[in-house]
């Protein structure tokens, strides 16, 4: 194995490959190719795993996609960086750090999550080919922070073994769950560690009957295995329950209750006037000073739709701020904005059918626009 190692997973398993790389403290790149052409790449430094990710058209595609899925960057931000990324030698993540959109520690955290997710998926492959090339691997990570290949393999195999014991409680990644009870009794009865209870509470906070399991997993930052296990624990304890198709339709057709509260009325005016005032300021500046008329041009449909979507998202964010102003707290669910008449009925579920995603965090509330 001085230069390369190639083979088939039917003859030489993933565990054998990892043990060989770890024991011999190899540095290089290991690529797996599945039967359907899907490729996964892992980079090693002296037997330790630097990173793992699916192979995309451009380097960094998988990390950029994970940053979006986890709510750390928007798709608009990623799209804005792609041309600059391709024209330079810098990664998209590095450019986002330079612009102040995310810090380096958070990028490392998401990259570690991507590595764990990729490896967990890889361990469930039943066939494919592999190719290890011994070569220099450049990275900025401290070697002490890297996980050894053999340790990562042991952790991964344990997760695969345990996966079958709870995966049946989460039918699919598209399943919608709703809350069926509070967490007080669950906290008293569960034999979970403090870290596991914290993870369960994080998952519970994301369950609202609107976003699917996959989105809950991504926003929780726990990874597929831990997030699914917590969903299964909550369902076993009857704290949450899955929604069937009929229940989803019934929830979407429920009438909106109007609360005639003075504070809610005031907050509604605030939420509605702020974006209009901003639009008016832009119009005044664009028309002032006797500037020559702007040249005529045709606005394509896609940019117009993007502007409408951005305006609607900004209006929803103003509604959240208005709710906090009126009630002294962030809303538990976005439906409170409709119930308090801060947004119009149906405004939080665009015509595409995908709702907004909302979660409370320590430093405020996070509102994500629907994926288009």
C-alpha positions as CSV (number, residue, x, y, z in Angstrom):
1,X,0.0,0.0,0.0
2,X,2.9,2.3,-0.6
3,X,1.2,4.2,-3.4
4,X,-2.4,3.1,-3.9
5,X,-5.1,0.6,-2.8
6,X,-8.1,-0.3,-5.0
7,X,-10.8,-2.9,-4.6
8,X,-14.4,-3.8,-4.3
9,X,-16.5,-3.6,-1.1
10,X,-17.7,-7.1,-1.6
11,X,-14.1,-8.4,-1.3
12,X,-12.6,-5.9,1.0
13,X,-15.0,-4.1,3.4
14,X,-15.0,-0.5,4.6
15,X,-13.8,-1.7,8.0
16,X,-10.8,-3.4,6.5
17,X,-9.8,-0.3,4.5
18,X,-10.2,2.0,7.6
19,X,-8.2,-0.2,9.8
20,X,-5.4,-0.4,7.3
21,X,-5.2,3.4,6.9
22,X,-5.4,3.9,10.6
23,X,-2.8,1.3,11.6
24,X,-0.3,2.5,9.0
25,X,-1.0,6.2,9.7
26,X,-1.5,6.9,6.0
27,X,-2.0,10.4,4.5
28,X,-4.1,10.6,1.3
29,X,-7.5,10.6,-0.3
30,X,-9.9,7.7,-0.2
31,X,-12.8,7.7,-2.7
32,X,-15.8,5.4,-2.8
33,X,-18.0,4.9,-5.8
34,X,-21.5,3.4,-5.4
35,X,-23.3,1.2,-8.0
36,X,-25.4,4.3,-9.1
37,X,-22.3,6.4,-9.6
38,X,-22.5,8.3,-6.3
39,X,-19.1,9.2,-5.1
40,X,-17.8,10.0,-1.6
41,X,-14.4,11.3,-0.7
42,X,-12.5,11.1,2.6
43,X,-9.2,12.8,3.3
44,X,-6.7,11.5,5.9
45,X,-3.7,13.0,7.7
46,X,-1.4,10.4,9.3
47,X,-4.3,8.0,9.9
48,X,-6.8,10.6,11.1
49,X,-9.9,11.8,9.3
50,X,-9.7,15.4,8.1
51,X,-13.0,15.6,6.3
52,X,-15.5,13.5,4.4
53,X,-18.1,14.7,1.9
54,X,-20.0,13.6,-1.3
55,X,-18.2,14.5,-4.5
56,X,-19.9,17.4,-6.4
57,X,-19.3,19.3,-9.6
58,X,-17.2,21.9,-7.6
59,X,-15.0,21.5,-4.5
60,X,-17.0,22.7,-1.5
61,X,-20.4,22.0,-3.0
62,X,-21.4,19.6,-0.3
63,X,-20.2,21.9,2.5
64,X,-22.1,24.9,1.0
65,X,-25.3,22.8,0.7
66,X,-24.9,21.7,4.3
67,X,-24.4,25.3,5.5
68,X,-27.7,26.2,3.8
69,X,-29.6,23.1,5.1
70,X,-28.5,23.9,8.6
71,X,-29.6,27.5,8.3
72,X,-26.2,29.1,8.5
73,X,-26.2,30.6,5.0
74,X,-29.1,31.3,2.6
75,X,-29.2,30.0,-1.0
76,X,-29.0,33.6,-2.2
77,X,-25.7,34.1,-0.3
78,X,-24.3,30.9,-1.7
79,X,-25.3,31.9,-5.3
80,X,-23.7,35.3,-4.8
81,X,-20.4,33.7,-3.9
82,X,-20.2,31.0,-6.6
83,X,-18.8,33.2,-9.4
84,X,-16.2,34.7,-7.0
85,X,-15.3,31.2,-5.8
86,X,-14.8,29.9,-9.3
87,X,-12.7,32.9,-10.3
88,X,-10.4,32.6,-7.3
89,X,-8.5,29.9,-5.4
90,X,-10.6,30.4,-2.3
91,X,-13.4,28.1,-1.1
92,X,-16.9,29.3,-0.7
93,X,-16.8,28.8,3.1
94,X,-13.6,31.0,3.3
95,X,-15.3,33.8,1.3
96,X,-18.4,33.6,3.5
97,X,-16.1,34.0,6.6
98,X,-14.4,37.0,5.0
99,X,-17.7,38.7,4.4
100,X,-18.7,38.2,8.0
101,X,-21.6,35.9,7.2
102,X,-20.3,33.1,9.4
103,X,-17.3,32.5,11.6
104,X,-14.5,29.9,11.2
105,X,-15.5,27.9,14.3
106,X,-19.1,27.5,12.9
107,X,-17.7,26.4,9.5
108,X,-15.5,23.7,11.3
109,X,-18.6,22.6,13.3
110,X,-20.7,22.2,10.1
111,X,-17.8,20.5,8.3
112,X,-17.5,18.0,11.2
113,X,-21.2,17.3,11.0
114,X,-20.9,16.8,7.2
115,X,-18.1,14.3,7.8
116,X,-20.1,12.3,10.4
117,X,-23.2,12.3,8.1
118,X,-21.2,11.2,5.1
119,X,-19.5,8.4,7.0
120,X,-22.7,7.2,8.6
121,X,-24.3,6.9,5.1
122,X,-21.2,5.2,3.7
123,X,-21.3,2.5,6.3
124,X,-24.7,1.5,5.1
125,X,-23.5,0.9,1.5
126,X,-23.7,-2.7,0.6
127,X,-21.6,-2.5,-2.6
128,X,-19.2,-0.3,-4.5
129,X,-15.6,0.3,-5.3
130,X,-12.8,2.2,-3.4
131,X,-9.6,3.9,-4.4
132,X,-7.0,5.2,-1.9
133,X,-4.2,7.5,-3.2
134,X,-1.3,8.3,-0.9
135,X,-0.7,12.1,-1.4
136,X,-0.3,15.3,0.6
137,X,-3.5,16.6,2.1
138,X,-3.6,20.4,2.9
139,X,-5.9,21.6,5.7
140,X,-5.9,24.1,8.5
141,X,-7.2,21.8,11.3
142,X,-5.2,21.0,14.3
143,X,-4.1,17.4,14.2
144,X,-5.2,16.9,17.8
145,X,-8.7,17.8,16.9
146,X,-9.0,15.1,14.2
147,X,-10.6,11.7,14.9
148,X,-8.5,8.6,14.3
149,X,-9.8,6.3,11.5
150,X,-10.2,3.3,13.8
151,X,-12.1,5.4,16.5
152,X,-14.4,6.8,13.8
153,X,-15.0,3.3,12.5
154,X,-15.9,1.9,16.0
155,X,-18.3,4.8,16.6
156,X,-19.9,4.4,13.1
157,X,-20.4,0.6,13.4
158,X,-22.0,1.1,16.8
159,X,-24.5,3.6,15.3
160,X,-25.3,1.3,12.4
161,X,-26.0,-1.6,14.9
162,X,-28.3,0.6,17.1
163,X,-30.0,2.2,14.1
164,X,-32.3,-0.8,13.5
165,X,-33.5,-0.6,17.1
166,X,-35.3,2.7,16.7
167,X,-35.5,3.6,12.9
168,X,-39.0,2.0,12.7
169,X,-40.4,4.8,15.0
170,X,-39.6,7.4,12.3
171,X,-41.3,6.2,9.1
172,X,-39.4,8.5,6.6
173,X,-37.5,11.7,6.3
174,X,-40.6,13.3,4.9
175,X,-42.8,12.4,8.0
176,X,-44.4,15.3,9.8
177,X,-44.6,15.1,13.6
178,X,-46.8,17.2,16.0
179,X,-46.5,17.6,19.7
180,X,-48.9,15.4,21.7
181,X,-47.8,16.3,25.3
182,X,-45.4,18.5,27.2
183,X,-41.8,17.6,28.2
184,X,-42.2,17.7,32.0
185,X,-43.3,14.1,32.4
186,X,-40.7,13.0,29.8
187,X,-37.9,14.7,31.8
188,X,-38.9,12.8,34.9
189,X,-39.3,9.4,33.4
190,X,-36.5,9.3,30.9
191,X,-33.2,7.7,31.8
192,X,-31.3,9.9,29.4
193,X,-28.1,11.7,30.3
194,X,-28.1,15.5,30.6
195,X,-26.6,15.8,27.1
196,X,-29.3,13.5,25.7
197,X,-32.1,15.4,27.5
198,X,-30.7,18.6,26.0
199,X,-30.8,17.0,22.5
200,X,-34.4,15.8,23.1
201,X,-35.5,19.3,24.1
202,X,-33.8,20.7,21.0
203,X,-35.7,18.3,18.8
204,X,-39.0,18.9,20.6
205,X,-38.6,22.6,20.0
206,X,-38.4,22.0,16.3
207,X,-41.5,19.7,16.1
208,X,-44.4,21.9,15.0
209,X,-46.4,19.8,12.5
210,X,-45.1,21.9,9.6
211,X,-41.5,20.8,8.8
212,X,-40.5,17.3,7.9
213,X,-38.0,15.0,9.7
214,X,-35.1,15.8,7.4
215,X,-35.4,19.5,8.1
216,X,-35.6,18.9,11.8
217,X,-32.5,16.8,11.6
218,X,-30.6,19.5,9.7
219,X,-31.6,22.4,11.9
220,X,-30.9,20.5,15.1
221,X,-27.2,20.1,14.1
222,X,-27.3,16.7,15.9
223,X,-26.8,14.5,12.8
224,X,-29.1,11.9,11.4
225,X,-28.4,9.2,14.0
226,X,-28.7,11.3,17.2
227,X,-31.7,13.3,15.9
228,X,-33.6,10.3,14.7
229,X,-32.9,8.5,18.0
230,X,-34.3,11.5,19.9
231,X,-37.4,11.6,17.7
232,X,-37.9,7.9,18.4
233,X,-37.5,8.4,22.1
234,X,-40.1,11.2,22.1
235,X,-42.5,9.1,20.1
236,X,-42.0,6.1,22.4
237,X,-42.9,8.4,25.3
238,X,-46.0,9.6,23.3
239,X,-44.7,13.2,23.6
240,X,-44.9,13.6,19.8
241,X,-46.9,11.7,17.1
242,X,-46.8,11.5,13.3
243,X,-49.4,13.2,11.2
244,X,-51.1,11.3,8.5
245,X,-52.2,12.9,5.2
246,X,-55.7,13.6,6.4
247,X,-54.4,15.3,9.5
248,X,-52.1,17.5,7.5
249,X,-55.0,18.6,5.3
250,X,-57.2,19.3,8.3
251,X,-54.5,21.5,10.0
252,X,-54.0,23.5,6.8
253,X,-57.7,24.2,6.5
254,X,-58.3,25.3,10.1
255,X,-59.9,28.8,10.3
256,X,-57.7,31.6,11.7
257,X,-58.9,33.0,15.0
258,X,-58.7,36.9,15.2
259,X,-57.7,38.3,18.6
260,X,-59.1,41.8,19.1
261,X,-56.4,43.1,21.3
262,X,-55.1,46.6,21.3
263,X,-51.5,45.5,21.5
264,X,-52.0,43.1,18.6
265,X,-53.6,45.8,16.5
266,X,-50.7,48.2,17.2
267,X,-48.2,45.5,16.4
268,X,-50.0,44.7,13.1
269,X,-49.6,48.4,12.1
270,X,-45.9,48.3,12.9
271,X,-45.4,45.0,10.9
272,X,-47.2,46.5,7.9
273,X,-45.8,50.0,7.9
274,X,-42.1,49.1,8.3
275,X,-41.6,47.5,4.9
276,X,-43.7,50.2,3.2
277,X,-41.7,52.9,4.8
278,X,-38.5,51.3,3.6
279,X,-39.9,51.0,0.1
280,X,-40.9,54.7,0.2
281,X,-37.4,55.8,1.2
282,X,-35.9,53.8,-1.7
283,X,-38.4,55.4,-4.1
284,X,-37.6,58.9,-2.9
285,X,-33.8,58.4,-3.3
286,X,-34.2,56.8,-6.7
287,X,-36.4,59.7,-8.0
288,X,-34.6,62.7,-6.3
289,X,-32.1,65.2,-7.6
290,X,-33.3,65.6,-11.1
291,X,-31.5,62.4,-12.2
292,X,-31.9,61.4,-15.9
293,X,-34.5,58.8,-16.6
294,X,-33.3,55.3,-16.2
295,X,-32.8,53.2,-19.4
296,X,-35.6,50.8,-20.2
297,X,-34.9,47.1,-19.7
298,X,-36.9,43.9,-19.3
299,X,-37.2,42.3,-15.9
300,X,-37.1,38.5,-16.2
301,X,-39.7,36.5,-14.3
302,X,-37.2,34.7,-12.0
303,X,-35.7,38.0,-10.6
304,X,-39.1,39.4,-10.0
305,X,-40.2,36.3,-8.2
306,X,-37.0,36.4,-6.1
307,X,-37.8,40.1,-5.1
308,X,-41.3,39.1,-4.2
309,X,-40.0,36.2,-2.1
310,X,-37.4,38.4,-0.4
311,X,-40.0,41.1,0.4
312,X,-42.4,38.5,1.8
313,X,-39.7,37.0,4.0
314,X,-38.7,40.5,5.3
315,X,-42.3,41.2,6.1
316,X,-42.6,38.0,8.1
317,X,-39.4,39.0,10.0
318,X,-40.9,42.3,10.8
319,X,-44.0,40.5,12.0
320,X,-41.9,38.5,14.4
321,X,-40.3,41.7,15.8
322,X,-43.7,43.2,16.1
323,X,-44.9,40.2,18.1
324,X,-42.0,40.4,20.4
325,X,-42.7,44.2,20.9
326,X,-46.3,43.5,21.7
327,X,-46.0,40.4,23.8
328,X,-42.5,40.7,25.2
329,X,-41.5,37.3,23.8
330,X,-40.9,35.5,20.5
331,X,-43.9,33.4,19.3
332,X,-43.8,29.7,20.1
333,X,-45.0,29.0,16.6
334,X,-45.5,31.0,13.4
335,X,-49.2,30.4,13.6
336,X,-49.4,33.0,16.4
337,X,-48.5,35.7,13.8
338,X,-51.7,34.8,11.8
339,X,-53.8,34.4,15.0
340,X,-52.8,37.9,16.1
341,X,-53.4,39.3,12.6
342,X,-49.7,40.3,12.1
343,X,-49.7,38.6,8.7
344,X,-52.5,37.7,6.4
345,X,-54.1,34.2,6.4
346,X,-52.0,31.9,4.2
347,X,-49.1,34.3,4.0
348,X,-46.8,31.8,5.8
349,X,-47.5,29.0,3.2
350,X,-46.7,30.3,-0.3
351,X,-48.3,29.0,-3.4
352,X,-45.5,26.4,-3.8
353,X,-46.8,24.7,-0.7
354,X,-43.6,24.8,1.3
355,X,-44.0,26.7,4.6
356,X,-41.5,29.0,6.3
357,X,-39.1,27.4,8.8
358,X,-39.0,28.9,12.3
359,X,-37.0,28.0,15.4
360,X,-36.0,29.9,18.5
361,X,-32.3,30.1,19.4
362,X,-30.4,31.5,22.4
363,X,-29.5,34.7,20.5
364,X,-32.9,35.2,19.0
365,X,-35.3,33.7,16.5
366,X,-34.3,32.2,13.2
367,X,-36.7,32.5,10.2
368,X,-35.9,30.7,7.0
369,X,-37.7,31.4,3.7
370,X,-39.3,28.4,1.9
371,X,-36.9,26.5,-0.4
372,X,-37.8,27.3,-4.0
